[in-house]
């Protein structure tokens, strides 16, 4: 892979918050309340998450995410926008980098709790 291709594979923005490995089930709702289910996330931070999927999307697309919390019937919802699209065949998982937006302080507390309680932190 050339240096230009490698650079093109990087997320659109520099990461401002640390990412943590995660395998969390999520539902992603797109325009018209169509949804697709991702079997897992690859990572999450207080600013967003990476969803492993082959669902087509473009940078800037807005999506509503429902994060399923553990084995419980509990879930939490947040608005996101696509900031990175990773296609297949790149050596990285195929999927979408999603940034949280319009996050309330209550939602931010829940995200922080998810990171503390449900994530296997790799250091």
SEBAVEX-656987 format. One record per atom (N, C-alpha, C): residue in one letter; x, y, z; atom name. Coordinates in Angstrom, 2 decimals. Each point is the difference from the previous one (the first is absolute). Layout:
! SEBAVEX-656987
+------+---------+---------+---------+------+
: code :       X :       Y :       Z : site :
+------+---------+---------+---------+------+
:    A :       X :       Y :       Z :   CA :
...
+------+---------+---------+---------+------+
//
This chain:
! SEBAVEX-656987
+------+---------+---------+---------+------+
: code :       X :       Y :       Z : site :
+------+---------+---------+---------+------+
:    X :    0.84 :   -1.17 :    0.00 :    N :
:    X :   -0.84 :    1.17 :    0.00 :   CA :
:    X :    0.89 :    1.24 :    0.00 :    C :
:    X :   -0.31 :    0.95 :   -0.85 :    N :
:    X :    0.80 :    1.22 :   -0.09 :   CA :
:    X :   -0.23 :    0.89 :    1.22 :    C :
:    X :    0.88 :    0.97 :    0.20 :    N :
:    X :   -0.17 :    0.93 :    1.12 :   CA :
:    X :   -1.28 :    0.80 :   -0.17 :    C :
:    X :   -0.36 :    0.38 :   -1.24 :    N :
:    X :   -1.23 :    0.74 :   -0.23 :   CA :
:    X :   -1.20 :   -0.85 :    0.37 :    C :
:    X :   -0.01 :   -1.27 :   -0.41 :    N :
:    X :   -1.12 :   -0.88 :    0.35 :   CA :
:    X :   -0.08 :   -0.16 :    1.51 :    C :
:    X :    1.14 :   -0.16 :    0.65 :    N :
:    X :    0.03 :   -0.14 :    1.46 :   CA :
:    X :   -0.58 :    1.25 :    0.65 :    C :
:    X :    0.38 :    1.18 :   -0.50 :    N :
:    X :   -0.51 :    1.25 :    0.55 :   CA :
:    X :   -1.51 :    0.11 :   -0.22 :    C :
:    X :   -0.49 :   -0.43 :   -1.17 :    N :
:    X :   -1.43 :    0.05 :   -0.29 :   CA :
:    X :   -0.81 :   -0.90 :    0.94 :    C :
:    X :    0.64 :   -1.01 :    0.57 :    N :
:    X :   -0.69 :   -0.93 :    0.88 :   CA :
:    X :   -0.16 :    0.56 :    1.41 :    C :
:    X :    0.70 :    1.07 :    0.33 :    N :
:    X :   -0.08 :    0.58 :    1.33 :   CA :
:    X :   -1.33 :    0.72 :    0.18 :    C :
:    X :   -0.52 :    0.02 :    1.24 :    N :
:    X :   -1.23 :    0.75 :    0.25 :   CA :
:    X :    0.14 :    1.46 :   -0.42 :    C :
:    X :   -1.14 :    0.61 :   -0.36 :    N :
:    X :    0.01 :    1.37 :   -0.50 :   CA :
:    X :    0.56 :    0.98 :    1.03 :    C :
:    X :   -0.19 :   -0.27 :    1.27 :    N :
:    X :    0.49 :    0.89 :    1.04 :   CA :
:    X :    1.02 :   -0.74 :    0.85 :    C :
:    X :    0.93 :    0.76 :    0.57 :    N :
:    X :    0.90 :   -0.58 :    0.98 :   CA :
:    X :   -0.85 :   -0.44 :    1.20 :    C :
:    X :    0.37 :   -1.11 :    0.59 :    N :
:    X :   -0.73 :   -0.45 :    1.17 :   CA :
:    X :    0.33 :    0.90 :    1.17 :    C :
:    X :   -1.04 :    0.55 :    0.59 :    N :
:    X :    0.18 :    0.90 :    1.13 :   CA :
:    X :   -0.19 :   -0.73 :    1.33 :    C :
:    X :   -0.60 :   -1.19 :   -0.04 :    N :
:    X :   -0.30 :   -0.75 :    1.22 :   CA :
:    X :    0.49 :   -1.43 :   -0.18 :    C :
:    X :    0.47 :   -0.61 :    1.08 :    N :
:    X :    0.51 :   -1.37 :   -0.13 :   CA :
:    X :   -1.11 :   -0.98 :   -0.38 :    C :
:    X :    0.39 :   -1.00 :   -0.79 :    N :
:    X :   -0.92 :   -1.05 :   -0.44 :   CA :
:    X :    0.26 :   -1.25 :    0.82 :    C :
:    X :   -1.07 :   -0.77 :    0.25 :    N :
:    X :    0.10 :   -1.23 :    0.75 :   CA :
:    X :   -0.61 :   -1.13 :   -0.81 :    C :
:    X :    0.68 :   -1.15 :   -0.03 :    N :
:    X :   -0.54 :   -1.16 :   -0.70 :   CA :
:    X :   -1.34 :   -0.37 :    0.62 :    C :
:    X :   -0.93 :   -0.37 :   -0.87 :    N :
:    X :   -1.34 :   -0.31 :    0.50 :   CA :
:    X :   -0.69 :   -0.96 :   -0.95 :    C :
:    X :   -0.87 :   -0.81 :    0.55 :    N :
:    X :   -0.85 :   -0.88 :   -0.79 :   CA :
:    X :   -1.42 :    0.21 :    0.52 :    C :
:    X :   -0.63 :    1.07 :   -0.44 :    N :
:    X :   -1.31 :    0.40 :    0.49 :   CA :
:    X :   -1.00 :   -0.09 :   -1.14 :    C :
:    X :   -1.15 :   -0.58 :    0.27 :    N :
:    X :   -1.05 :   -0.09 :   -1.01 :   CA :
:    X :   -0.68 :    1.36 :   -0.16 :    C :
:    X :   -0.19 :    0.41 :   -1.24 :    N :
:    X :   -0.67 :    1.27 :   -0.27 :   CA :
:    X :   -1.01 :   -0.16 :   -1.13 :    C :
:    X :   -1.05 :    0.80 :    0.05 :    N :
:    X :   -0.92 :    0.18 :   -1.11 :   CA :
:    X :    0.25 :    1.38 :   -0.55 :    C :
:    X :    0.05 :    0.11 :   -1.31 :    N :
:    X :    0.25 :    1.27 :   -0.65 :   CA :
:    X :   -1.20 :    0.35 :   -0.86 :    C :
:    X :   -0.63 :    1.15 :    0.28 :    N :
:    X :   -1.17 :    0.44 :   -0.75 :   CA :
:    X :    0.44 :    1.08 :   -0.97 :    C :
:    X :   -0.37 :   -0.17 :   -1.26 :    N :
:    X :    0.34 :    0.96 :   -1.03 :   CA :
:    X :   -1.26 :    0.74 :   -0.44 :    C :
:    X :    0.09 :    0.77 :   -1.08 :    N :
:    X :   -1.14 :    0.77 :   -0.50 :   CA :
:    X :   -1.24 :   -0.89 :   -0.14 :    C :
:    X :   -1.16 :    0.54 :    0.35 :    N :
:    X :   -1.24 :   -0.73 :   -0.14 :   CA :
:    X :   -0.18 :   -1.09 :    1.05 :    C :
:    X :    0.81 :    0.04 :    1.05 :    N :
:    X :   -0.01 :   -0.98 :    1.08 :   CA :
:    X :    0.30 :   -1.42 :   -0.47 :    C :
:    X :    0.63 :   -0.12 :   -1.18 :    N :
:    X :    0.54 :   -1.30 :   -0.37 :   CA :
:    X :    1.14 :   -0.28 :    0.96 :    C :
:    X :    0.24 :   -1.25 :    0.28 :    N :
:    X :    1.11 :   -0.29 :    0.90 :   CA :
:    X :    0.74 :   -1.24 :   -0.45 :    C :
:    X :    1.23 :   -0.08 :    0.44 :    N :
:    X :    0.78 :   -1.21 :   -0.16 :   CA :
:    X :    0.65 :   -0.28 :    1.33 :    C :
:    X :    0.28 :   -1.25 :    0.24 :    N :
:    X :    0.61 :   -0.38 :    1.26 :   CA :
:    X :    1.46 :   -0.32 :   -0.23 :    C :
:    X :    0.83 :    0.56 :    0.81 :    N :
:    X :    1.40 :   -0.35 :   -0.04 :   CA :
:    X :    0.22 :   -1.08 :    1.05 :    C :
:    X :    0.74 :   -1.00 :   -0.35 :    N :
:    X :    0.28 :   -1.05 :    0.97 :   CA :
:    X :    0.93 :    0.49 :    1.10 :    C :
:    X :    0.79 :    1.02 :   -0.32 :    N :
:    X :    0.94 :    0.47 :    1.00 :   CA :
:    X :    0.52 :    1.40 :   -0.34 :    C :
:    X :    0.54 :    0.61 :    1.01 :    N :
:    X :    0.81 :    1.19 :   -0.19 :   CA :
:    X :    1.44 :   -0.46 :    0.09 :    C :
:    X :    0.90 :    0.72 :   -0.60 :    N :
:    X :    1.43 :   -0.33 :    0.13 :   CA :
:    X :    0.62 :    0.81 :    1.12 :    C :
:    X :   -0.48 :    1.24 :    0.16 :    N :
:    X :    0.50 :    0.84 :    1.08 :   CA :
:    X :   -1.02 :    1.09 :    0.30 :    C :
:    X :    0.21 :    0.63 :    1.16 :    N :
:    X :   -0.89 :    1.07 :    0.44 :   CA :
:    X :    0.81 :    0.99 :    0.82 :    C :
:    X :   -0.45 :    1.24 :    0.00 :    N :
:    X :    0.58 :    1.03 :    0.86 :   CA :
:    X :   -1.15 :    0.87 :    0.48 :    C :
:    X :    0.31 :    1.01 :    0.78 :    N :
:    X :   -1.06 :    0.90 :    0.44 :   CA :
:    X :   -0.48 :    0.89 :   -1.14 :    C :
:    X :    0.72 :   -0.02 :   -1.14 :    N :
:    X :   -0.37 :    0.83 :   -1.14 :   CA :
:    X :   -0.63 :   -0.74 :   -1.16 :    C :
:    X :    0.04 :   -1.34 :    0.01 :    N :
:    X :   -0.56 :   -0.75 :   -1.11 :   CA :
:    X :    0.35 :   -1.47 :    0.06 :    C :
:    X :   -0.29 :   -0.72 :   -1.10 :    N :
:    X :    0.28 :   -1.42 :   -0.06 :   CA :
:    X :    0.21 :   -0.43 :   -1.43 :    C :
:    X :    0.60 :   -1.18 :   -0.18 :    N :
:    X :    0.17 :   -0.59 :   -1.31 :   CA :
:    X :   -0.92 :   -1.20 :   -0.07 :    C :
:    X :   -0.89 :   -0.03 :   -1.01 :    N :
:    X :   -0.96 :   -1.07 :   -0.18 :   CA :
:    X :    0.47 :   -0.87 :   -1.17 :    C :
:    X :    0.19 :   -1.28 :    0.26 :    N :
:    X :    0.38 :   -0.94 :   -1.06 :   CA :
:    X :   -1.24 :   -0.33 :   -0.82 :    C :
:    X :    0.02 :    0.36 :   -1.29 :    N :
:    X :   -1.16 :   -0.22 :   -0.85 :   CA :
:    X :    0.39 :    0.13 :   -1.46 :    C :
:    X :   -0.82 :   -0.59 :   -0.86 :    N :
:    X :    0.17 :    0.21 :   -1.44 :   CA :
:    X :   -1.10 :    0.92 :   -0.53 :    C :
:    X :   -0.75 :    0.62 :    0.91 :    N :
:    X :   -1.06 :    0.93 :   -0.37 :   CA :
:    X :    0.62 :    1.23 :   -0.68 :    C :
:    X :   -0.50 :    0.38 :   -1.17 :    N :
:    X :    0.59 :    1.16 :   -0.69 :   CA :
:    X :   -0.38 :    1.32 :    0.69 :    C :
:    X :    0.96 :    0.89 :    0.09 :    N :
:    X :   -0.24 :    1.32 :    0.57 :   CA :
:    X :    1.07 :    0.95 :   -0.53 :    C :
:    X :   -0.29 :    1.28 :    0.13 :    N :
:    X :    0.95 :    1.03 :   -0.41 :   CA :
:    X :    0.34 :    0.89 :    1.18 :    C :
:    X :    1.18 :    0.58 :   -0.04 :    N :
:    X :    0.41 :    0.93 :    1.05 :   CA :
:    X :   -1.03 :    1.12 :    0.07 :    C :
:    X :   -0.42 :    0.30 :    1.22 :    N :
:    X :   -1.01 :    1.03 :    0.23 :   CA :
:    X :   -1.40 :   -0.57 :    0.21 :    C :
:    X :   -0.25 :   -1.26 :   -0.41 :    N :
:    X :   -1.32 :   -0.61 :    0.23 :   CA :
:    X :   -0.28 :   -0.03 :    1.49 :    C :
:    X :   -1.25 :    0.28 :    0.36 :    N :
:    X :   -0.40 :   -0.03 :    1.41 :   CA :
:    X :   -0.76 :   -1.29 :    0.28 :    C :
:    X :    0.28 :   -0.56 :    1.16 :    N :
:    X :   -0.61 :   -1.26 :    0.42 :   CA :
:    X :   -0.33 :    0.07 :    1.47 :    C :
:    X :   -1.03 :   -0.71 :    0.37 :    N :
:    X :   -0.43 :   -0.11 :    1.39 :   CA :
:    X :    0.45 :   -1.37 :    0.49 :    C :
:    X :    0.71 :   -0.06 :    1.10 :    N :
:    X :    0.57 :   -1.25 :    0.51 :   CA :
:    X :   -0.71 :   -0.44 :    1.27 :    C :
:    X :   -0.30 :   -1.28 :    0.07 :    N :
:    X :   -0.48 :   -0.61 :    1.24 :   CA :
:    X :    1.07 :   -0.98 :    0.46 :    C :
:    X :    0.61 :    0.28 :    1.12 :    N :
:    X :    1.05 :   -0.85 :    0.56 :   CA :
:    X :   -0.66 :   -0.93 :    1.02 :    C :
:    X :    0.14 :   -1.31 :   -0.22 :    N :
:    X :   -0.58 :   -1.01 :    0.89 :   CA :
:    X :    1.01 :   -0.24 :    1.12 :    C :
:    X :   -0.45 :    0.14 :    1.23 :    N :
:    X :    0.90 :   -0.07 :    1.15 :   CA :
:    X :    0.06 :   -1.42 :    0.56 :    C :
:    X :    1.07 :   -0.69 :   -0.29 :    N :
:    X :    0.24 :   -1.33 :    0.55 :   CA :
:    X :   -1.10 :   -0.99 :   -0.34 :    C :
:    X :   -0.28 :   -0.90 :    0.91 :    N :
:    X :   -1.03 :   -1.02 :   -0.19 :   CA :
:    X :   -1.36 :    0.51 :    0.47 :    C :
:    X :   -0.05 :    1.21 :    0.42 :    N :
:    X :   -1.24 :    0.56 :    0.54 :   CA :
:    X :   -0.92 :    0.46 :   -1.12 :    C :
:    X :   -1.22 :    0.30 :    0.38 :    N :
:    X :   -0.96 :    0.57 :   -0.95 :   CA :
:    X :    0.16 :    1.52 :   -0.07 :    C :
:    X :    1.08 :    0.49 :    0.57 :    N :
:    X :    0.24 :    1.44 :    0.03 :   CA :
:    X :    0.73 :    0.44 :   -1.27 :    C :
:    X :   -0.31 :    1.21 :   -0.43 :    N :
:    X :    0.71 :    0.57 :   -1.13 :   CA :
:    X :    0.05 :    1.50 :    0.18 :    C :
:    X :    0.80 :    0.61 :   -0.84 :    N :
:    X :    0.17 :    1.44 :    0.06 :   CA :
:    X :    0.13 :    0.50 :   -1.43 :    C :
:    X :   -0.59 :    1.16 :   -0.29 :    N :
:    X :   -0.03 :    0.52 :   -1.37 :   CA :
:    X :    0.72 :    1.34 :   -0.07 :    C :
:    X :    0.63 :    0.22 :   -1.17 :    N :
:    X :    0.74 :    1.24 :   -0.22 :   CA :
:    X :    0.05 :    0.28 :   -1.51 :    C :
:    X :    0.10 :    1.27 :   -0.35 :    N :
:    X :    0.15 :    0.41 :   -1.40 :   CA :
:    X :    1.47 :   -0.07 :   -0.38 :    C :
:    X :    0.25 :   -0.44 :   -1.26 :    N :
:    X :    1.36 :   -0.06 :   -0.50 :   CA :
:    X :    0.07 :    0.50 :   -1.43 :    C :
:    X :    1.21 :    0.30 :   -0.43 :    N :
:    X :    0.24 :    0.29 :   -1.41 :   CA :
:    X :    1.24 :   -0.76 :   -0.45 :    C :
:    X :    0.01 :   -0.39 :   -1.26 :    N :
:    X :    1.11 :   -0.76 :   -0.57 :   CA :
:    X :    1.18 :    0.95 :   -0.21 :    C :
:    X :    1.15 :   -0.37 :    0.58 :    N :
:    X :    1.21 :    0.79 :   -0.18 :   CA :
:    X :    1.10 :   -0.81 :   -0.69 :    C :
:    X :   -0.22 :   -1.31 :   -0.18 :    N :
:    X :    0.98 :   -0.85 :   -0.64 :   CA :
:    X :   -0.70 :   -1.21 :   -0.59 :    C :
:    X :    0.33 :   -0.35 :   -1.23 :    N :
:    X :   -0.51 :   -1.20 :   -0.65 :   CA :
:    X :    1.20 :   -0.87 :   -0.34 :    C :
:    X :    0.01 :   -1.22 :    0.49 :    N :
:    X :    1.11 :   -0.91 :   -0.27 :   CA :
:    X :   -0.53 :   -1.16 :   -0.85 :    C :
:    X :    0.39 :   -0.05 :   -1.27 :    N :
:    X :   -0.47 :   -1.07 :   -0.89 :   CA :
:    X :    0.70 :   -1.33 :    0.27 :    C :
:    X :   -0.49 :   -1.03 :   -0.60 :    N :
:    X :    0.61 :   -1.32 :    0.11 :   CA :
:    X :    1.33 :   -0.04 :   -0.75 :    C :
:    X :    0.86 :   -0.93 :    0.39 :    N :
:    X :    1.25 :   -0.19 :   -0.70 :   CA :
:    X :    1.11 :    0.96 :    0.37 :    C :
:    X :   -0.12 :    0.66 :    1.13 :    N :
:    X :    1.01 :    0.99 :    0.39 :   CA :
:    X :    0.93 :   -0.50 :    1.09 :    C :
:    X :   -0.29 :   -1.17 :    0.55 :    N :
:    X :    0.77 :   -0.48 :    1.13 :   CA :
:    X :   -0.57 :    0.46 :    1.33 :    C :
:    X :   -1.03 :    0.83 :   -0.05 :    N :
:    X :   -0.71 :    0.46 :    1.19 :   CA :
:    X :   -1.42 :   -0.55 :   -0.08 :    C :
:    X :   -0.71 :   -0.07 :    1.13 :    N :
:    X :   -1.40 :   -0.45 :   -0.07 :   CA :
:    X :   -0.82 :    0.94 :   -0.89 :    C :
:    X :   -0.90 :   -0.57 :   -0.77 :    N :
:    X :   -0.91 :    0.80 :   -0.82 :   CA :
:    X :   -1.04 :    0.61 :    0.92 :    C :
:    X :   -0.30 :    1.30 :   -0.22 :    N :
:    X :   -1.02 :    0.61 :    0.84 :   CA :
:    X :    0.00 :    1.51 :   -0.04 :    C :
:    X :   -0.62 :    0.57 :    1.02 :    N :
:    X :   -0.23 :    1.44 :    0.07 :   CA :
:    X :    0.50 :    0.58 :    1.31 :    C :
:    X :    0.75 :    1.10 :   -0.09 :    N :
:    X :    0.36 :    0.78 :    1.17 :   CA :
:    X :   -1.11 :    1.01 :    0.24 :    C :
:    X :   -0.63 :   -0.07 :    1.16 :    N :
:    X :   -1.14 :    0.86 :    0.32 :   CA :
:    X :    0.33 :    0.90 :    1.18 :    C :
:    X :   -0.27 :    1.28 :   -0.15 :    N :
:    X :    0.24 :    0.97 :    1.06 :   CA :
:    X :   -1.34 :    0.36 :    0.65 :    C :
:    X :   -0.03 :    0.00 :    1.34 :    N :
:    X :   -1.21 :    0.41 :    0.71 :   CA :
:    X :   -0.18 :    1.51 :   -0.16 :    C :
:    X :   -1.26 :    0.46 :   -0.12 :    N :
:    X :   -0.26 :    1.44 :    0.01 :   CA :
:    X :   -1.32 :    0.26 :    0.73 :    C :
:    X :   -0.21 :    1.25 :    0.40 :    N :
:    X :   -1.17 :    0.39 :    0.81 :   CA :
:    X :   -0.15 :   -0.91 :    1.22 :    C :
:    X :    1.12 :   -0.24 :    0.68 :    N :
:    X :    0.01 :   -0.90 :    1.15 :   CA :
:    X :   -0.33 :    0.81 :    1.26 :    C :
:    X :   -1.03 :   -0.43 :    0.71 :    N :
:    X :   -0.37 :    0.67 :    1.26 :   CA :
:    X :    0.97 :   -0.43 :    1.10 :    C :
:    X :   -0.01 :    0.70 :    1.10 :    N :
:    X :    0.88 :   -0.37 :    1.12 :   CA :
:    X :   -0.39 :   -1.38 :    0.55 :    C :
:    X :   -1.30 :   -0.32 :    0.00 :    N :
:    X :   -0.43 :   -1.34 :    0.44 :   CA :
:    X :    0.54 :   -1.08 :   -0.92 :    C :
:    X :   -0.06 :    0.24 :   -1.32 :    N :
:    X :    0.53 :   -0.96 :   -0.95 :   CA :
:    X :    1.51 :   -0.15 :    0.16 :    C :
:    X :    0.70 :    1.12 :    0.24 :    N :
:    X :    1.45 :   -0.06 :    0.18 :   CA :
:    X :    0.35 :   -0.84 :    1.23 :    C :
:    X :   -0.79 :    0.10 :    1.05 :    N :
:    X :    0.22 :   -0.82 :    1.19 :   CA :
:    X :   -0.17 :   -1.48 :   -0.32 :    C :
:    X :   -1.02 :   -0.32 :   -0.79 :    N :
:    X :   -0.24 :   -1.40 :   -0.39 :   CA :
:    X :    1.16 :   -0.52 :   -0.84 :    C :
:    X :    0.47 :    0.81 :   -0.95 :    N :
:    X :    1.14 :   -0.41 :   -0.82 :   CA :
:    X :    1.21 :   -0.28 :    0.90 :    C :
:    X :    0.27 :    0.87 :    0.94 :    N :
:    X :    1.13 :   -0.20 :    0.92 :   CA :
:    X :   -0.18 :   -1.28 :    0.80 :    C :
:    X :   -1.24 :   -0.29 :    0.41 :    N :
:    X :   -0.28 :   -1.23 :    0.76 :   CA :
:    X :    0.22 :   -1.22 :   -0.89 :    C :
:    X :   -0.41 :    0.07 :   -1.25 :    N :
:    X :    0.23 :   -1.11 :   -0.93 :   CA :
:    X :    1.50 :   -0.28 :   -0.08 :    C :
:    X :    0.77 :    1.05 :   -0.17 :    N :
:    X :    1.45 :   -0.17 :   -0.10 :   CA :
:    X :    0.58 :   -0.63 :    1.26 :    C :
:    X :   -0.53 :    0.38 :    1.14 :    N :
:    X :    0.51 :   -0.51 :    1.26 :   CA :
:    X :   -0.44 :   -1.44 :    0.26 :    C :
:    X :   -1.27 :   -0.33 :   -0.31 :    N :
:    X :   -0.58 :   -1.29 :    0.39 :   CA :
:    X :    0.04 :   -1.09 :   -1.05 :    C :
:    X :   -0.01 :    0.35 :   -1.28 :    N :
:    X :   -0.20 :   -1.01 :   -1.04 :   CA :
:    X :    1.18 :   -0.22 :   -0.94 :    C :
:    X :    1.05 :    0.77 :    0.14 :    N :
:    X :    1.06 :   -0.02 :   -0.99 :   CA :
:    X :    1.23 :   -0.70 :    0.56 :    C :
:    X :    0.62 :   -0.80 :   -0.87 :    N :
:    X :    1.26 :   -0.64 :    0.33 :   CA :
:    X :    1.09 :    0.93 :   -0.49 :    C :
:    X :    0.60 :    0.75 :    0.90 :    N :
:    X :    1.01 :    0.99 :   -0.36 :   CA :
:    X :    1.32 :   -0.70 :   -0.27 :    C :
:    X :    0.56 :    0.26 :   -1.19 :    N :
:    X :    1.32 :   -0.56 :   -0.35 :   CA :
:    X :    1.04 :    1.10 :    0.12 :    C :
:    X :    0.99 :   -0.24 :    0.79 :    N :
:    X :    1.05 :    1.00 :    0.15 :   CA :
:    X :    1.31 :   -0.53 :   -0.46 :    C :
+------+---------+---------+---------+------+
//
